[in-house]
Amino acid sequence: MSSPLDVDNFSTKAIEMSFHIWLEIENGCNNLVRVSVDLNHK
């Protein structure tokens, strides 16, 4: 059995990871929007 502390640590890490992934996805989407706006203006 792992201690509650380990579980806590794991979920904190998981939350951090998903937050970073979410940020990456958001950045990617913003870049795509920027590129398509640039293409539309040309």
Contacts in CASP RR format, 6 or more apart in sequence:
PFRMAT RR
TARGET T0000
AUTHOR 0000-0000-0000
METHOD contacts of the structure
MODEL  1
MSSPLDVDNFSTKAIEMSFHIWLEIENGCNNLVRVSVDLNHK
END
